[in-house]
Amino acid sequence: MNKRIQILSLLFLGFSQFAFSQIKEEKLILDRKREPEVKKIEKKKTSIEAEKNYPPEEKSANPPTYDITNVPASSDFKTSLIQVEDISPKFDAENQNNYFQLGMGNYGKILADGNISTQLESGMEVGADVHFLSTDGLKKVYAWDSKQSAADLGVYLNSYGEQGKLSVNADYGLNNYNYYGIYTLTPASGNIDLKQKTNRVKVNGYYDFYSNEILNDVRVKSSFLSDYFGAKENQAEVLVNLSKHGVDLPAFDEVLFNGDLGLNLETVQSDFDLLDKNSSEFLNATVAPKITFFKGKSYVMIGSDFSFLNAKNSNMIVTEQVKNNKTYWFPKAELQFAAADEFKFYAGIEGGLKLNTYANLLEQNPYLVSDQELRPTETKYKFYFGLRGDIDQNIKYDFSGGFGKMNDILFFRANDLFNKDVNYDRPAYDYANTFSSVYDNGTISEAKASVQYFPLANLSLDAELKFEQYSLDNFENIFNKPLVRASLGGKYSMLDKKLNLGAKAFFATDQTTNSFEVNNGGINPNVFLSSEDINDKVGGFADLNLSAEYKVHKNFSIFALGNNLLNTRYQTYKSYKVLGAQILGGVKISF
């Protein structure tokens, strides 16, 4: 077995040399016992994914059944985007859920983060969470304003009853930033208004029954989003999981049967107040039955997704509202053959319908113009296969590949000038500095690799690689999606967990984009002429991040963060450069 670990260690090192991309958002737990936390205790998953964090079994007269489930590699680091995506690590605090931390750094960066919670006499837990991050931007790179800030305030309630757990949370998020990525039409003055601002309110409720006897869990989600230019979006969703797990089949030796039925109803209404004034309404109902046969750690799952979509779209160009009612069927099946814990082969097919919302698009690209055409993306089918396993609780790996057929694949295209008059008081979004959603049908070929290594109880290493290649029907290249993305990371604690160290590196290959060249040298000097390049490039990057936190006292810590330490001002989108090397230091109080 030691030889096997040595071989996979070499494979891990070889894989780390091959990594070339960024991973946007992950979570990794540092403090771990001898048995690594790569395996977390979670409730058996059903057709619609359930939450984690359950009360101790003594809180329930009918305790739930738990399985060890695979959790992907993760980290709290993110790429050093100027749009203030949070790159601060969150280390585990032993029996101290309440904390507040404050830090300051170069580029005018300010970080404030805190959480407070308490147990009431009734057994309820109530709490609040606040987060703020801001930067002055790249004052030496851009003559105009590029500062940005983000704030988030949330409150939550957890109640443990006789039959299950109730969770309710409300969250308000504010993102204030600028369309600073101007590259072709330099303003005559740096004193221009490039402001964009989004507000989002979310209220969610979740009830999980301790037992999987028929009614498993119920979840309700709602959100409201608005922006600086008058866009509004309302979203609501209800999810119900029905299940019957662990049924013995006497005709088959040691075979267990699980039955699940997922019910999902989602509605979205989006209205824009700029340019073409696009408006869309979606109502999607999904029924997802599945059955699973288990024998040991091998299983066969067979299911389907049935979606019923009602869609309405309109804008200022098309006078009549376009209505679409359609029924979809998607296959779902998976086979896993577990020769041993170290080697589990799996293969399957899946599909589904995803509603693209303005809120979700902004999470991918905040520099969208406030007028978007929204369509759902249909994955008709995706075949996949892979090999995964755990080796002596020290190495966890997952290698997979797949191929799929998709309709209305979403990506982002750079916008030209909306108004080409030379003598025009341009708004923030009209400097060829925004993007719009665009869709095409095609196929996707992908390969993924994930490795986690736990050589010591206080040391964890992880690496992840993702390759995605699209073949589109109408576009030669997909815009603003790198071919390969990767990350390497690790966390280490020492001095009896008083000192916690973290590292994360992101890599990405070049990505194709379109861009425009604007001039007014034509026949009419009062009108700009523009030409489009559909094969422009946004260069790849490497982004190194380090962190350290030292616990001076059980209630007091100091921390330091270093982000983009290679000091490469790479671009996330055309002309949107990130901050250079950043150093931030601060203090943390835990109680």
LUMBA-629439 format. One record per residue (C-alpha): x negated, y, z. Coordinates in steps of 0.1 Angstrom, whole numbers, padded with zeros to 4 digits, always signed. Example, Ala and Ser with C-alpha at 12.3 -4.5 7.8 and 13.67 -1.06 7.14 Angstrom:
-0123-0045+0078;-0137-0011+0071;
# end
This chain:
+0000+0000+0000;-0029+0024+0007;-0042+0018-0028;-0008+0027-0041;-0008+0059-0021;-0043+0068-0035;-0032+0062-0070;-0001+0084-0066;-0022+0111-0049;-0044+0112-0081;-0013+0114-0102;-0001+0143-0080;-0034+0161-0085;-0032+0155-0123;+0003+0168-0124;-0006+0199-0105;-0032+0208-0132;-0005+0205-0159;+0021+0228-0143;+0030+0260-0162;+0062+0276-0151;+0084+0293-0124;+0109+0277-0101;+0134+0304-0091;+0149+0291-0058;+0141+0262-0035;+0140+0253+0002;+0113+0234+0021;+0113+0226+0058;+0079+0230+0075;+0083+0215+0110;+0086+0178+0106;+0083+0147+0127;+0063+0116+0118;+0091+0107+0094;+0091+0134+0068;+0123+0155+0064;+0123+0149+0026;+0151+0126+0036;+0179+0145+0053;+0209+0131+0070;+0239+0141+0049;+0275+0129+0046;+0281+0105+0018;+0286+0126-0014;+0318+0126-0032;+0330+0138-0066;+0325+0174-0055;+0293+0181-0035;+0298+0184+0003;+0279+0207+0027;+0255+0195+0054;+0251+0203+0090;+0275+0183+0111;+0281+0181+0149;+0266+0154+0170;+0286+0122+0169;+0298+0126+0204;+0319+0156+0193;+0341+0133+0172;+0362+0104+0183;+0359+0090+0149;+0323+0097+0139;+0314+0099+0102;+0293+0075+0082;+0260+0089+0071;+0235+0079+0045;+0199+0089+0037;+0202+0110+0005;+0175+0124-0017;+0168+0162-0014;+0148+0180-0041;+0115+0197-0033;+0120+0233-0023;+0105+0265-0008;+0117+0300+0003;+0092+0317-0020;+0104+0332-0053;+0086+0349-0081;+0075+0385-0074;+0103+0402-0093;+0105+0440-0090;+0143+0435-0086;+0135+0427-0050;+0142+0390-0050;+0133+0378-0015;+0100+0361-0012;+0098+0360+0026;+0094+0325+0041;+0116+0313+0069;+0099+0290+0092;+0118+0268+0116;+0124+0283+0151;+0126+0257+0178;+0159+0262+0197;+0159+0299+0187;+0185+0307+0162;+0185+0344+0170;+0157+0365+0156;+0149+0399+0140;+0119+0406+0118;+0107+0439+0103;+0078+0444+0079;+0062+0470+0056;+0038+0469+0027;+0024+0486-0004;+0047+0497-0032;+0068+0512-0004;+0082+0477+0004;+0104+0474+0035;+0117+0441+0048;+0143+0437+0076;+0159+0404+0084;+0179+0391+0113;+0204+0366+0126;+0224+0364+0158;+0248+0337+0170;+0265+0326+0202;+0286+0297+0215;+0321+0306+0229;+0338+0288+0257;+0361+0272+0232;+0332+0255+0215;+0333+0278+0186;+0301+0293+0172;+0301+0328+0158;+0273+0347+0143;+0260+0374+0119;+0232+0377+0095;+0216+0408+0080;+0190+0412+0053;+0174+0442+0036;+0145+0445+0011;+0135+0476-0009;+0106+0488-0030;+0096+0521-0046;+0088+0503-0078;+0060+0509-0103;+0055+0547-0101;+0021+0545-0119;+0034+0524-0148;+0068+0541-0155;+0074+0579-0156;+0110+0573-0147;+0126+0557-0116;+0120+0520-0110;+0128+0517-0073;+0152+0490-0062;+0168+0478-0030;+0191+0449-0019;+0211+0445+0013;+0232+0416+0025;+0255+0414+0056;+0273+0382+0066;+0294+0369+0095;+0304+0333+0101;+0324+0310+0124;+0320+0273+0130;+0345+0253+0150;+0343+0216+0159;+0377+0201+0164;+0389+0166+0171;+0393+0156+0134;+0366+0177+0117;+0346+0209+0114;+0359+0243+0102;+0335+0268+0087;+0345+0303+0077;+0321+0330+0064;+0323+0364+0049;+0295+0382+0031;+0289+0416+0016;+0260+0421-0009;+0247+0454-0024;+0221+0456-0051;+0209+0490-0062;+0184+0492-0090;+0174+0508-0124;+0173+0499-0160;+0136+0508-0161;+0125+0485-0190;+0123+0512-0217;+0098+0503-0245;+0108+0519-0278;+0126+0552-0271;+0105+0571-0246;+0126+0597-0228;+0115+0634-0232;+0116+0637-0194;+0111+0612-0166;+0140+0627-0147;+0167+0605-0162;+0195+0585-0146;+0189+0548-0151;+0210+0537-0121;+0230+0505-0119;+0246+0492-0087;+0266+0461-0079;+0288+0453-0049;+0300+0418-0041;+0323+0405-0013;+0326+0368-0007;+0349+0350+0017;+0347+0312+0020;+0364+0286+0041;+0355+0249+0045;+0370+0221+0065;+0352+0187+0066;+0369+0157+0081;+0345+0135+0102;+0359+0104+0086;+0361+0096+0049;+0395+0081+0053;+0414+0095+0023;+0410+0132+0030;+0373+0140+0030;+0370+0178+0028;+0387+0210+0016;+0369+0241+0004;+0382+0275-0005;+0360+0302-0022;+0368+0338-0032;+0347+0367-0044;+0351+0402-0057;+0324+0421-0077;+0322+0456-0090;+0294+0477-0105;+0284+0513-0111;+0301+0515-0145;+0335+0503-0134;+0333+0466-0141;+0355+0444-0119;+0356+0407-0114;+0378+0385-0092;+0371+0348-0086;+0389+0322-0065;+0384+0284-0063;+0399+0255-0043;+0382+0222-0041;+0396+0190-0025;+0378+0157-0021;+0398+0125-0015;+0379+0093-0008;+0379+0058+0006;+0344+0046+0014;+0327+0013+0026;+0354-0011+0014;+0343-0048+0015;+0348-0069-0016;+0352-0105-0004;+0348-0119-0040;+0313-0104-0042;+0286-0110-0017;+0273-0079+0001;+0290-0055-0024;+0307-0024-0010;+0332-0002-0029;+0336+0036-0027;+0365+0054-0044;+0365+0092-0049;+0389+0117-0064;+0377+0153-0067;+0403+0181-0074;+0392+0216-0084;+0412+0247-0094;+0392+0278-0104;+0404+0312-0117;+0383+0341-0129;+0393+0375-0142;+0367+0399-0155;+0373+0435-0168;+0347+0459-0182;+0351+0496-0187;+0323+0504-0211;+0317+0501-0249;+0341+0474-0263;+0358+0470-0229;+0358+0432-0229;+0383+0415-0207;+0387+0378-0199;+0408+0355-0178;+0401+0318-0171;+0421+0292-0153;+0404+0258-0151;+0418+0227-0134;+0395+0196-0130;+0404+0161-0119;+0373+0139-0113;+0379+0103-0103;+0350+0079-0098;+0344+0045-0084;+0310+0032-0071;+0299-0004-0063;+0269-0007-0040;+0246-0036-0032;+0218-0026-0010;+0203+0005-0025;+0214-0004-0060;+0247+0008-0074;+0269+0013-0104;+0291+0045-0106;+0318+0049-0132;+0339+0080-0135;+0353+0108-0157;+0361+0145-0156;+0393+0158-0170;+0395+0196-0174;+0425+0217-0184;+0414+0252-0195;+0436+0283-0201;+0415+0312-0215;+0424+0347-0226;+0400+0372-0241;+0404+0407-0255;+0384+0438-0263;+0388+0472-0281;+0377+0456-0315;+0403+0428-0315;+0436+0444-0309;+0454+0411-0301;+0446+0390-0271;+0429+0357-0280;+0445+0328-0261;+0431+0293-0259;+0446+0262-0241;+0425+0231-0243;+0420+0198-0226;+0386+0182-0221;+0374+0148-0212;+0338+0142-0200;+0321+0109-0193;+0304+0102-0160;+0284+0071-0151;+0252+0062-0134;+0233+0030-0127;+0205+0026-0102;+0184-0005-0098;+0163-0004-0066;+0135-0030-0070;+0121-0015-0037;+0121+0018-0019;+0090+0027-0039;+0106+0021-0073;+0142+0030-0082;+0151+0031-0119;+0182+0051-0128;+0201+0061-0159;+0234+0077-0167;+0256+0100-0187;+0274+0132-0176;+0293+0162-0189;+0314+0191-0178;+0327+0225-0182;+0311+0256-0165;+0328+0289-0163;+0303+0317-0170;+0311+0347-0148;+0296+0382-0147;+0284+0376-0111;+0266+0344-0122;+0251+0361-0153;+0237+0390-0131;+0220+0364-0109;+0201+0352-0139;+0195+0386-0155;+0204+0418-0136;+0197+0440-0166;+0229+0432-0185;+0249+0460-0199;+0283+0464-0181;+0303+0449-0210;+0299+0411-0215;+0317+0385-0236;+0323+0356-0213;+0329+0320-0225;+0327+0287-0207;+0298+0264-0215;+0307+0228-0224;+0283+0200-0219;+0299+0174-0242;+0275+0147-0229;+0240+0144-0215;+0221+0111-0213;+0194+0108-0187;+0171+0082-0172;+0143+0082-0147;+0122+0067-0119;+0122+0078-0083;+0111+0065-0050;+0096+0069-0015;+0062+0054-0007;+0056+0048+0029;+0075+0080+0038;+0044+0099+0026;+0051+0104-0011;+0084+0111-0027;+0087+0114-0065;+0113+0118-0092;+0105+0116-0129;+0133+0119-0155;+0142+0128-0190;+0174+0135-0209;+0191+0146-0241;+0225+0163-0244;+0249+0180-0267;+0263+0214-0256;+0287+0240-0270;+0285+0277-0262;+0250+0275-0247;+0244+0308-0228;+0213+0329-0233;+0205+0366-0234;+0198+0389-0263;+0183+0424-0261;+0205+0452-0272;+0198+0479-0298;+0208+0516-0292;+0246+0518-0289;+0246+0554-0301;+0220+0564-0327;+0225+0601-0326;+0192+0619-0319;+0209+0648-0300;+0227+0627-0275;+0227+0627-0237;+0220+0590-0232;+0235+0570-0203;+0213+0546-0183;+0220+0516-0205;+0214+0532-0240;+0176+0531-0244;+0175+0496-0259;+0168+0485-0223;+0197+0462-0216;+0208+0427-0226;+0240+0409-0236;+0252+0373-0234;+0251+0353-0266;+0263+0318-0272;+0255+0290-0297;+0261+0253-0300;+0232+0228-0301;+0213+0201-0283;+0189+0201-0253;+0159+0178-0247;+0145+0180-0212;+0120+0163-0189;+0116+0169-0151;+0090+0158-0126;+0090+0164-0089;+0065+0152-0063;+0063+0157-0026;+0034+0146-0005;+0032+0145+0033;-0004+0135+0042;+0000+0147+0078;+0029+0154+0102;+0022+0191+0100;+0013+0194+0063;+0036+0191+0032;+0028+0196-0004;+0051+0198-0034;+0050+0202-0071;+0077+0205-0097;+0077+0207-0135;+0106+0213-0159;+0105+0211-0197;+0135+0223-0217;+0137+0225-0255;+0169+0237-0273;+0178+0231-0309;+0205+0256-0319;+0229+0256-0348;+0226+0293-0357;+0195+0306-0341;+0160+0295-0349;+0149+0300-0312;+0167+0304-0279;+0159+0338-0264;+0144+0345-0229;+0140+0309-0218;+0105+0295-0213;+0097+0260-0227;+0080+0249-0195;+0083+0261-0159;+0064+0247-0129;+0055+0254-0093;+0030+0242-0067;+0034+0247-0030;+0026+0237+0005;+0032+0245+0042;+0009+0238+0071;+0013+0243+0108;-0015+0242+0134;-0024+0252+0169;+0006+0234+0183;+0028+0251+0156;+0018+0286+0168;+0003+0293+0134;+0023+0285+0102;+0008+0289+0068;+0026+0288+0034;+0016+0289-0002;+0036+0289-0035;+0024+0293-0071;+0047+0297-0101;+0039+0292-0137;+0058+0298-0170;+0049+0296-0207;+0057+0323-0232;+0093+0328-0241;+0108+0341-0274;+0129+0373-0273;+0142+0398-0298;+0132+0435-0296;+0138+0468-0315;+0116+0495-0330;+0133+0529-0331;+0123+0560-0351;+0140+0590-0367;+0119+0593-0398;+0147+0584-0423;+0167+0605-0446;+0188+0619-0418;+0165+0632-0390;+0195+0635-0367;+0200+0597-0366;+0177+0570-0353;+0168+0541-0375;+0161+0507-0358;+0146+0474-0370;+0149+0441-0351;+0121+0416-0344;+0137+0382-0337;+0103+0365-0329;+0089+0388-0303;+0072+0372-0272;+0073+0377-0235;+0040+0363-0222;+0037+0335-0197;+0024+0340-0162;+0009+0326-0130;+0022+0341-0097;+0004+0332-0064;+0020+0338-0030;+0006+0332+0005;+0021+0337+0039;+0011+0334+0076;+0030+0336+0108;+0014+0335+0143;+0035+0331+0174;+0018+0353+0200;+0045+0344+0225;+0076+0322+0224;+0097+0352+0217;+0072+0373+0196;+0054+0366+0163;+0034+0385+0138;+0035+0377+0101;+0018+0386+0068;+0029+0380+0032;+0009+0382+0001;+0028+0381-0032;+0016+0380-0068;-0020+0380-0055;-0034+0374-0090;-0022+0410-0097;-0006+0402-0130;+0021+0426-0140;+0039+0401-0161;+0074+0406-0175;+0105+0387-0166;+0124+0403-0196;+0111+0426-0224;+0093+0455-0207;+0106+0447-0172;+0073+0443-0154;+0070+0430-0119;+0051+0445-0090;+0014+0438-0088;-0004+0423-0058;+0016+0430-0027;+0006+0428+0010;+0033+0431+0037;+0029+0427+0074;+0054+0428+0103;+0067+0415+0136;+0094+0390+0145;+0113+0387+0177;+0131+0355+0185;+0155+0348+0213;
# end
